[in-house]
Amino acid sequence: MTAVQNNTHQAPSSIQPDGHLEMVIFDCDGVLVDGERLSTNLMAQEARKYGWNISDDEAHALFTGGELAKIRDRIAQESGKTLPDDWDMMLQNRIVRMMKTDAETVDGAEDMLAAVLSLGLPIRIGSNSSLAEMDAKFAATGLDSMLERDRIHSGRDLDMPKPRPDIYLHAAAEEGVEPGNCIVLEDSDAGVEAARRAGMACVLLRDLSKPGPEWPGLLRIGHLSEFQPLLSRILESQKVAA
């Protein structure tokens, strides 16, 4: 499917013909690594253990992209039970162990990363996952050979989780690039909102038949194979305009 673009009036500079696309920032889960369903299934098991009868599908819809501390509070609220203070750390450790053996790449992730790197654009990762979790995921999938660890940023470890914009602003500051000259690849509404608040353009990776947020800085694709051609068209339009 082809990329769908909302009205770009007043969109960030990175996608404007007279603008400057200078960096790409990737989310991790659902964009590079297909581990979100494994994590939310584990959260659903925990919720049911404490008495909240939630299905795996319901948990996936509700917990995807969420902070573990807030998920702990939601389980406590829905179940009427008190969860241990270290529940989120305990679950984080279980997720890391699981990802070391079970993580898989999102379809087309390696080819997409190689294609984006061939454009000469710097890339960074900004995820709500911890660095330990991302280390496990990238090692298990082999993506660690394509990613530099000092360019991987964790909203959990920095205490600045999405939908707050801080993790993306931090990535831009580390690169020395203006936020408006960055573009983010995301799959969750929380991540899209973080990009919007950061003043960055965003590409939402999601089946085009499914609903998504709407704002001038948001583009949409249905498969990772569409991402590098989209970036190429943006760069070419900016070259022509220059």
Backbone as CSV, one residue per row, in Angstrom:
resi,resn,N_x,N_y,N_z,CA_x,CA_y,CA_z,C_x,C_y,C_z
1,MET,0.849,-1.179,0.000,0.000,0.000,0.000,0.891,1.238,0.000
2,THR,0.446,2.281,-0.624,1.234,3.504,-0.684,1.072,4.312,0.579
3,ALA,2.038,5.172,0.805,1.986,6.033,1.987,0.841,7.018,1.856
4,VAL,0.187,7.270,2.963,-0.884,8.257,3.020,-0.388,9.442,3.815
5,GLN,-0.555,10.631,3.301,-0.082,11.840,3.974,-1.259,12.743,4.264
6,ASN,-1.361,13.181,5.513,-2.367,14.183,5.850,-1.911,15.538,5.325
7,ASN,-2.771,16.520,5.369,-2.427,17.886,4.970,-1.173,18.343,5.711
8,THR,-0.148,18.759,4.962,1.118,19.135,5.605,1.200,20.620,5.940
9,HIS,0.104,21.358,5.807,0.117,22.766,6.166,0.529,22.907,7.625
10,GLN,1.533,23.723,7.869,2.073,23.975,9.200,2.739,22.734,9.800
11,ALA,3.099,21.771,8.955,3.815,20.584,9.427,5.262,20.943,9.736
12,PRO,5.965,20.124,10.501,7.375,20.403,10.811,8.239,20.519,9.560
13,SER,9.371,21.185,9.726,10.271,21.465,8.607,10.738,20.210,7.894
14,SER,10.903,19.124,8.644,11.506,17.921,8.079,10.749,17.344,6.896
15,ILE,9.457,17.634,6.760,8.697,17.078,5.640,8.214,18.150,4.670
16,GLN,8.628,19.387,4.888,8.262,20.469,3.984,9.234,20.520,2.800
17,PRO,8.751,20.832,1.589,9.662,20.939,0.440,10.793,21.946,0.656
18,ASP,10.529,23.014,1.423,11.570,24.007,1.683,12.239,23.790,3.040
19,GLY,12.047,22.582,3.603,12.610,22.283,4.914,13.872,21.434,4.835
20,HIS,14.234,20.852,5.982,15.475,20.074,6.060,15.242,18.830,6.918
21,LEU,15.219,17.670,6.282,15.172,16.402,7.000,16.597,16.023,7.357
22,GLU,16.900,15.959,8.660,18.276,15.756,9.091,18.489,14.520,9.951
23,MET,17.420,13.931,10.504,17.602,12.736,11.329,16.316,11.927,11.389
24,VAL,16.491,10.602,11.516,15.378,9.677,11.685,15.481,9.051,13.072
25,ILE,14.366,9.023,13.799,14.310,8.385,15.110,13.295,7.251,15.042
26,PHE,13.706,6.066,15.478,12.838,4.896,15.453,12.355,4.545,16.854
27,ASP,11.082,4.217,16.964,10.610,3.472,18.124,11.181,2.063,17.998
28,CYS,11.070,1.260,19.050,11.579,-0.109,19.002,10.456,-1.116,18.776
29,ASP,9.601,-1.304,19.783,8.568,-2.332,19.718,7.492,-1.990,18.688
30,GLY,7.224,-2.946,17.825,6.220,-2.739,16.797,6.750,-2.064,15.554
31,VAL,7.969,-1.544,15.627,8.607,-0.873,14.490,9.828,-1.668,14.028
32,LEU,10.704,-2.029,14.972,11.882,-2.821,14.653,11.771,-4.246,15.187
33,VAL,11.261,-4.370,16.399,11.162,-5.675,17.055,9.705,-5.991,17.343
34,ASP,9.316,-7.209,17.018,7.936,-7.647,17.219,7.827,-8.319,18.580
35,GLY,7.965,-7.511,19.647,7.951,-8.071,20.989,6.822,-7.555,21.857
36,GLU,6.049,-6.599,21.348,5.013,-5.973,22.162,3.939,-6.980,22.571
37,ARG,3.545,-7.853,21.647,2.505,-8.836,21.968,2.979,-9.792,23.062
38,LEU,4.237,-10.197,23.024,4.767,-11.064,24.068,4.696,-10.370,25.430
39,SER,5.055,-9.089,25.444,5.056,-8.333,26.701,3.637,-8.143,27.237
40,THR,2.712,-7.756,26.369,1.346,-7.509,26.850,0.643,-8.805,27.253
41,ASN,1.004,-9.921,26.615,0.452,-11.208,27.064,0.907,-11.527,28.478
42,LEU,2.163,-11.204,28.784,2.684,-11.413,30.132,1.967,-10.510,31.131
43,MET,1.705,-9.267,30.724,0.951,-8.349,31.583,-0.466,-8.854,31.820
44,ALA,-1.091,-9.428,30.781,-2.442,-9.980,30.932,-2.449,-11.141,31.917
45,GLN,-1.423,-11.986,31.860,-1.322,-13.088,32.811,-1.239,-12.565,34.233
46,GLU,-0.436,-11.521,34.430,-0.309,-10.923,35.756,-1.633,-10.334,36.225
47,ALA,-2.331,-9.642,35.309,-3.618,-9.047,35.672,-4.610,-10.124,36.104
48,ARG,-4.655,-11.220,35.364,-5.581,-12.301,35.714,-5.195,-12.957,37.034
49,LYS,-3.891,-13.024,37.301,-3.430,-13.605,38.570,-3.967,-12.814,39.759
50,TYR,-4.076,-11.495,39.577,-4.562,-10.645,40.665,-6.085,-10.465,40.647
51,GLY,-6.774,-11.103,39.684,-8.230,-11.098,39.702,-8.912,-10.246,38.662
52,TRP,-8.144,-9.617,37.776,-8.755,-8.825,36.700,-8.881,-9.730,35.477
53,ASN,-10.080,-10.074,35.095,-10.320,-11.021,34.008,-10.239,-10.305,32.660
54,ILE,-9.030,-10.031,32.222,-8.806,-9.331,30.973,-8.194,-10.309,29.971
55,SER,-8.632,-10.239,28.712,-8.101,-11.135,27.691,-6.755,-10.612,27.177
56,ASP,-6.024,-11.498,26.502,-4.750,-11.087,25.917,-4.953,-9.963,24.901
57,ASP,-6.004,-10.063,24.079,-6.262,-9.025,23.073,-6.611,-7.693,23.729
58,GLU,-7.427,-7.739,24.788,-7.784,-6.506,25.495,-6.540,-5.877,26.125
59,ALA,-5.687,-6.715,26.701,-4.465,-6.205,27.323,-3.538,-5.591,26.271
60,HIS,-3.468,-6.210,25.110,-2.607,-5.677,24.058,-3.072,-4.283,23.633
61,ALA,-4.397,-4.136,23.470,-4.941,-2.838,23.068,-4.741,-1.790,24.152
62,LEU,-4.829,-2.208,25.400,-4.787,-1.269,26.518,-3.366,-0.933,26.961
63,PHE,-2.470,-1.908,26.928,-1.154,-1.737,27.530,-0.050,-1.391,26.541
64,THR,-0.276,-1.538,25.244,0.776,-1.288,24.264,1.340,0.127,24.402
65,GLY,2.639,0.216,24.536,3.305,1.512,24.640,3.217,2.154,26.010
66,GLY,2.623,1.447,26.988,2.401,2.045,28.305,3.574,1.893,29.251
67,GLU,3.546,2.684,30.316,4.564,2.601,31.368,4.189,1.478,32.330
68,LEU,5.174,0.702,32.757,4.888,-0.408,33.663,4.317,0.072,34.995
69,ALA,4.772,1.208,35.486,4.251,1.717,36.757,2.766,2.042,36.637
70,LYS,2.358,2.621,35.504,0.949,2.945,35.306,0.126,1.683,35.065
71,ILE,0.717,0.692,34.406,0.024,-0.583,34.203,-0.182,-1.275,35.555
72,ARG,0.829,-1.222,36.415,0.689,-1.765,37.778,-0.471,-1.095,38.500
73,ASP,-0.542,0.228,38.421,-1.619,0.958,39.090,-2.976,0.587,38.504
74,ARG,-3.049,0.392,37.180,-4.320,0.041,36.548,-4.771,-1.352,36.973
75,ILE,-3.829,-2.295,37.059,-4.181,-3.639,37.517,-4.684,-3.592,38.956
76,ALA,-4.019,-2.819,39.789,-4.450,-2.682,41.182,-5.848,-2.075,41.267
77,GLN,-6.102,-1.076,40.435,-7.411,-0.414,40.432,-8.512,-1.371,39.990
78,GLU,-8.257,-2.112,38.915,-9.285,-2.995,38.361,-9.499,-4.245,39.210
79,SER,-8.461,-4.707,39.866,-8.566,-5.942,40.655,-8.920,-5.701,42.115
80,GLY,-8.665,-4.480,42.580,-8.882,-4.193,43.995,-7.810,-4.788,44.885
81,LYS,-6.725,-5.251,44.268,-5.624,-5.848,45.027,-4.429,-4.893,45.064
82,THR,-3.584,-5.053,46.080,-2.354,-4.279,46.176,-1.211,-5.081,45.583
83,LEU,-0.565,-4.513,44.563,0.564,-5.183,43.933,1.853,-4.800,44.654
84,PRO,2.846,-5.666,44.631,4.129,-5.344,45.286,4.735,-4.055,44.724
85,ASP,5.445,-3.323,45.560,6.073,-2.075,45.120,7.075,-2.307,43.997
86,ASP,7.679,-3.505,43.985,8.682,-3.791,42.960,8.098,-4.583,41.787
87,TRP,6.764,-4.547,41.640,6.122,-5.326,40.576,6.641,-4.944,39.205
88,ASP,6.776,-3.636,38.938,7.202,-3.225,37.598,8.637,-3.674,37.312
89,MET,9.514,-3.647,38.325,10.880,-4.121,38.118,10.904,-5.633,37.917
90,MET,10.064,-6.341,38.692,9.990,-7.790,38.541,9.524,-8.159,37.138
91,LEU,8.486,-7.471,36.661,7.974,-7.773,35.327,8.992,-7.389,34.258
92,GLN,9.676,-6.266,34.455,10.713,-5.853,33.514,11.783,-6.939,33.378
93,ASN,12.191,-7.522,34.491,13.205,-8.572,34.449,12.694,-9.811,33.716
94,ARG,11.417,-10.131,33.902,10.828,-11.275,33.191,10.770,-11.004,31.694
95,ILE,10.445,-9.766,31.322,10.386,-9.407,29.903,11.766,-9.519,29.270
96,VAL,12.792,-9.026,29.977,14.165,-9.103,29.445,14.551,-10.558,29.201
97,ARG,14.278,-11.441,30.173,14.629,-12.857,30.015,13.888,-13.461,28.822
98,MET,12.628,-13.102,28.658,11.830,-13.632,27.560,12.358,-13.159,26.212
99,MET,12.745,-11.880,26.131,13.201,-11.312,24.866,14.535,-11.892,24.415
100,LYS,15.341,-12.376,25.336,16.629,-12.952,24.966,16.467,-14.179,24.076
101,THR,15.305,-14.830,24.162,15.083,-16.038,23.367,13.938,-15.913,22.374
102,ASP,12.961,-15.050,22.652,11.721,-15.060,21.863,11.531,-13.868,20.934
103,ALA,12.354,-12.832,21.054,12.145,-11.630,20.240,12.386,-11.929,18.759
104,GLU,11.580,-11.320,17.901,11.735,-11.427,16.452,11.637,-10.037,15.840
105,THR,12.194,-9.886,14.649,12.100,-8.590,13.984,10.713,-8.408,13.383
106,VAL,10.289,-7.162,13.271,9.120,-6.825,12.482,9.456,-7.119,11.022
107,ASP,8.488,-7.612,10.276,8.724,-7.982,8.882,9.350,-6.828,8.098
108,GLY,10.540,-7.086,7.534,11.206,-6.087,6.706,12.115,-5.134,7.447
109,ALA,12.304,-5.338,8.763,13.066,-4.368,9.562,14.518,-4.253,9.113
110,GLU,15.193,-5.391,8.860,16.610,-5.318,8.485,16.786,-4.594,7.157
111,ASP,15.976,-4.967,6.167,16.088,-4.326,4.856,15.778,-2.840,4.948
112,MET,14.783,-2.490,5.754,14.417,-1.085,5.904,15.541,-0.296,6.541
113,LEU,16.137,-0.824,7.612,17.243,-0.125,8.271,18.413,0.072,7.316
114,ALA,18.744,-0.968,6.564,19.851,-0.854,5.608,19.548,0.206,4.560
115,ALA,18.304,0.265,4.105,17.924,1.244,3.083,17.987,2.661,3.633
116,VAL,17.531,2.853,4.871,17.572,4.188,5.475,19.017,4.616,5.709
117,LEU,19.851,3.708,6.197,21.258,4.038,6.418,21.949,4.407,5.109
118,SER,21.510,3.818,3.998,22.121,4.127,2.702,21.835,5.555,2.265
119,LEU,20.826,6.183,2.860,20.516,7.575,2.527,21.484,8.552,3.183
120,GLY,22.267,8.063,4.145,23.228,8.927,4.825,22.643,9.733,5.968
121,LEU,21.398,9.434,6.340,20.778,10.148,7.458,21.178,9.490,8.778
122,PRO,21.537,10.284,9.795,21.782,9.692,11.108,20.496,9.127,11.684
123,ILE,20.620,8.031,12.439,19.446,7.411,13.057,19.687,7.238,14.548
124,ARG,18.601,7.292,15.305,18.621,7.009,16.733,17.364,6.225,17.087
125,ILE,17.398,5.580,18.253,16.254,4.834,18.761,15.733,5.556,19.991
126,GLY,14.411,5.735,20.081,13.778,6.310,21.268,12.595,5.452,21.660
127,SER,12.714,4.725,22.760,11.695,3.743,23.140,11.376,3.839,24.619
128,ASN,10.170,3.414,24.994,9.826,3.318,26.408,10.452,2.093,27.063
129,SER,10.957,1.156,26.261,11.634,-0.017,26.819,12.921,0.403,27.523
130,SER,13.354,-0.422,28.490,14.630,-0.166,29.157,15.776,-0.538,28.223
131,LEU,16.965,-0.013,28.516,18.133,-0.377,27.719,18.423,-1.873,27.819
132,ALA,18.218,-2.452,28.998,18.442,-3.890,29.156,17.508,-4.688,28.251
133,GLU,16.267,-4.242,28.181,15.297,-4.929,27.330,15.661,-4.776,25.856
134,MET,16.055,-3.568,25.458,16.429,-3.373,24.062,17.707,-4.123,23.714
135,ASP,18.668,-4.183,24.645,19.870,-4.983,24.408,19.489,-6.427,24.093
136,ALA,18.557,-6.977,24.886,18.129,-8.358,24.685,17.430,-8.527,23.343
137,LYS,16.559,-7.585,23.008,15.809,-7.678,21.752,16.724,-7.556,20.544
138,PHE,17.621,-6.584,20.569,18.479,-6.361,19.407,19.506,-7.483,19.249
139,ALA,19.969,-8.054,20.378,20.900,-9.178,20.298,20.200,-10.418,19.749
140,ALA,18.976,-10.667,20.217,18.234,-11.851,19.784,17.891,-11.794,18.305
141,THR,17.655,-10.600,17.790,17.247,-10.446,16.390,18.404,-10.159,15.445
142,GLY,19.586,-9.863,16.000,20.731,-9.517,15.175,20.770,-8.061,14.753
143,LEU,19.801,-7.274,15.191,19.795,-5.858,14.818,20.906,-5.079,15.516
144,ASP,21.491,-5.678,16.554,22.570,-4.977,17.251,23.758,-4.714,16.336
145,SER,23.900,-5.482,15.260,25.004,-5.267,14.326,24.790,-4.031,13.470
146,MET,23.550,-3.500,13.454,23.220,-2.342,12.629,23.011,-1.076,13.451
147,LEU,23.007,-1.216,14.786,22.667,-0.100,15.665,23.799,0.167,16.652
148,GLU,24.142,1.429,16.838,25.160,1.816,17.800,24.499,2.052,19.158
149,ARG,25.042,1.416,20.192,24.367,1.444,21.490,24.245,2.856,22.061
150,ASP,25.239,3.725,21.783,25.152,5.072,22.339,24.139,5.947,21.597
151,ARG,23.480,5.370,20.601,22.432,6.083,19.876,21.054,5.495,20.197
152,ILE,20.993,4.694,21.251,19.752,4.057,21.692,19.347,4.681,23.018
153,HIS,18.129,5.201,23.092,17.689,5.959,24.261,16.410,5.352,24.847
154,SER,16.396,5.234,26.164,15.289,4.586,26.871,14.483,5.595,27.675
155,GLY,13.214,5.698,27.370,12.323,6.558,28.150,12.178,6.064,29.573
156,ARG,12.233,4.741,29.760,12.134,4.180,31.106,13.360,4.537,31.929
157,ASP,14.544,4.320,31.369,15.767,4.563,32.132,15.992,6.042,32.405
158,LEU,15.546,6.897,31.496,15.706,8.333,31.677,14.528,8.972,32.408
159,ASP,13.539,8.133,32.782,12.338,8.597,33.472,11.621,9.684,32.667
160,MET,11.499,9.468,31.371,10.805,10.410,30.506,10.013,9.640,29.443
161,PRO,9.065,8.786,29.897,8.354,7.917,28.955,7.362,8.675,28.080
162,LYS,7.107,8.131,26.917,6.049,8.650,26.044,4.696,8.416,26.739
163,PRO,3.732,9.283,26.539,3.634,10.302,25.492,4.348,11.619,25.783
164,ARG,5.144,11.678,26.872,5.973,12.865,27.047,6.948,12.956,25.876
165,PRO,7.310,14.158,25.457,8.193,14.310,24.297,9.672,14.187,24.626
166,ASP,10.014,14.066,25.923,11.402,14.206,26.360,12.374,13.259,25.674
167,ILE,11.976,11.998,25.477,12.914,11.036,24.914,13.316,11.436,23.497
168,TYR,12.372,11.987,22.729,12.681,12.416,21.371,13.475,13.720,21.373
169,LEU,13.147,14.614,22.280,13.925,15.847,22.406,15.357,15.538,22.843
170,HIS,15.497,14.560,23.719,16.829,14.134,24.166,17.642,13.592,22.995
171,ALA,17.020,12.758,22.163,17.712,12.190,21.000,18.162,13.289,20.047
172,ALA,17.293,14.272,19.814,17.643,15.384,18.922,18.795,16.204,19.499
173,ALA,18.742,16.455,20.811,19.802,17.230,21.453,21.141,16.498,21.384
174,GLU,21.115,15.170,21.573,22.344,14.384,21.492,22.959,14.452,20.094
175,GLU,22.110,14.547,19.071,22.592,14.620,17.692,22.951,16.043,17.294
176,GLY,22.453,17.040,18.055,22.654,18.431,17.693,21.785,18.872,16.539
177,VAL,20.577,18.307,16.471,19.626,18.595,15.392,18.381,19.237,15.986
178,GLU,17.833,20.225,15.285,16.591,20.843,15.728,15.453,19.831,15.661
179,PRO,14.553,19.802,16.661,13.451,18.841,16.639,12.623,18.889,15.353
180,GLY,12.393,20.091,14.835,11.584,20.223,13.635,12.222,19.634,12.397
181,ASN,13.510,19.271,12.474,14.201,18.669,11.349,14.329,17.150,11.485
182,CYS,13.588,16.589,12.447,13.595,15.139,12.667,12.281,14.528,12.197
183,ILE,12.346,13.241,11.870,11.133,12.481,11.590,11.205,11.192,12.406
184,VAL,10.073,10.799,12.972,9.973,9.649,13.867,9.147,8.558,13.193
185,LEU,9.558,7.309,13.356,8.745,6.173,12.899,8.161,5.497,14.122
186,GLU,6.849,5.470,14.212,6.123,4.994,15.381,4.999,4.055,14.976
187,ASP,4.516,3.285,15.967,3.341,2.448,15.711,2.239,2.668,16.737
188,SER,2.518,3.429,17.805,1.527,3.609,18.867,1.038,5.051,18.934
189,ASP,-0.185,5.225,19.437,-0.729,6.571,19.599,0.097,7.374,20.597
190,ALA,0.599,6.699,21.652,1.413,7.402,22.645,2.696,7.921,22.014
191,GLY,3.295,7.125,21.135,4.510,7.562,20.458,4.261,8.691,19.482
192,VAL,3.139,8.613,18.766,2.769,9.699,17.855,2.575,10.993,18.637
193,GLU,1.927,10.896,19.794,1.697,12.082,20.610,3.011,12.658,21.125
194,ALA,3.955,11.783,21.473,5.272,12.254,21.915,5.974,13.023,20.801
195,ALA,5.893,12.502,19.581,6.511,13.187,18.445,5.841,14.537,18.196
196,ARG,4.521,14.561,18.279,3.787,15.818,18.063,4.206,16.857,19.090
197,ARG,4.271,16.455,20.352,4.654,17.394,21.403,6.097,17.861,21.241
198,ALA,6.938,17.010,20.657,8.336,17.379,20.436,8.503,18.299,19.239
199,GLY,7.448,18.499,18.461,7.537,19.328,17.268,8.166,18.616,16.096
200,MET,8.109,17.279,16.114,8.702,16.474,15.049,7.622,15.906,14.140
201,ALA,7.980,15.698,12.887,7.101,14.951,11.998,7.133,13.485,12.418
202,CYS,6.109,12.747,12.031,6.018,11.350,12.436,5.387,10.532,11.324
203,VAL,5.910,9.323,11.147,5.307,8.342,10.246,4.714,7.241,11.108
204,LEU,3.434,6.997,10.951,2.735,5.962,11.714,2.722,4.683,10.895
205,LEU,3.330,3.623,11.426,3.314,2.302,10.804,2.097,1.553,11.333
206,ARG,1.092,1.432,10.487,-0.143,0.771,10.911,-0.961,0.431,9.673
207,ASP,-1.652,-0.678,9.719,-2.563,-1.035,8.625,-3.430,0.174,8.297
208,LEU,-3.449,0.557,7.032,-4.131,1.791,6.650,-5.642,1.710,6.806
209,SER,-6.160,0.499,7.023,-7.607,0.364,7.259,-7.976,0.657,8.711
210,LYS,-6.950,0.768,9.575,-7.202,1.016,10.993,-7.069,2.504,11.299
211,PRO,-7.852,2.997,12.266,-7.805,4.431,12.578,-6.489,4.835,13.214
212,GLY,-6.181,6.112,13.115,-4.989,6.667,13.748,-5.188,8.142,14.014
213,PRO,-4.301,8.748,14.763,-4.399,10.188,15.029,-4.316,10.983,13.730
214,GLU,-4.793,12.209,13.782,-4.722,13.084,12.615,-4.160,14.433,13.031
215,TRP,-3.042,14.813,12.399,-2.481,16.145,12.597,-1.532,16.409,11.435
216,PRO,-1.190,17.660,11.147,-0.440,17.986,9.931,0.922,17.339,9.815
217,GLY,1.553,16.989,10.919,2.884,16.411,10.857,2.913,14.906,10.790
218,LEU,1.747,14.260,10.566,1.674,12.804,10.576,1.507,12.245,9.173
219,LEU,2.378,11.301,8.819,2.270,10.520,7.591,1.946,9.086,7.992
220,ARG,1.478,8.284,7.039,1.136,6.897,7.357,1.653,5.947,6.292
221,ILE,2.129,4.789,6.756,2.488,3.696,5.869,1.904,2.410,6.441
222,GLY,1.724,1.430,5.565,1.177,0.153,6.009,2.227,-0.937,6.164
223,HIS,3.445,-0.713,5.642,4.506,-1.724,5.739,5.853,-1.003,5.748
224,LEU,6.831,-1.612,6.415,8.151,-0.994,6.527,8.815,-0.755,5.180
225,SER,8.480,-1.543,4.171,9.086,-1.370,2.853,8.759,-0.015,2.235
226,GLU,7.745,0.660,2.764,7.346,1.963,2.234,8.115,3.124,2.853
227,PHE,8.880,2.849,3.921,9.455,3.955,4.678,10.609,4.633,3.947
228,GLN,11.584,3.859,3.488,12.723,4.479,2.806,12.314,5.210,1.527
229,PRO,11.417,4.660,0.695,10.953,5.435,-0.468,10.282,6.746,-0.081
230,LEU,9.556,6.747,1.050,8.934,7.980,1.524,10.000,9.004,1.894
231,LEU,11.025,8.564,2.634,12.117,9.473,2.988,12.821,9.989,1.735
232,SER,13.023,9.117,0.765,13.691,9.519,-0.474,12.905,10.604,-1.198
233,ARG,11.575,10.457,-1.214,10.746,11.479,-1.877,10.843,12.814,-1.143
234,ILE,10.873,12.761,0.188,10.998,13.998,0.966,12.340,14.669,0.679
235,LEU,13.412,13.882,0.710,14.748,14.438,0.456,14.853,14.989,-0.962
236,GLU,14.262,14.305,-1.928,14.327,14.766,-3.306,13.569,16.074,-3.478
237,SER,12.399,16.193,-2.844,11.627,17.434,-2.927,12.384,18.593,-2.314
238,GLN,13.120,18.326,-1.239,13.901,19.387,-0.589,15.116,19.769,-1.412
239,LYS,15.694,18.791,-2.124,16.815,19.083,-2.997,16.364,19.966,-4.160
240,VAL,15.202,19.641,-4.718,14.663,20.432,-5.832,14.364,21.854,-5.393
241,ALA,13.750,21.966,-4.189,13.382,23.285,-3.680,14.608,24.152,-3.387
242,ALA,15.693,23.489,-2.991,16.921,24.230,-2.680,17.539,24.820,-3.936
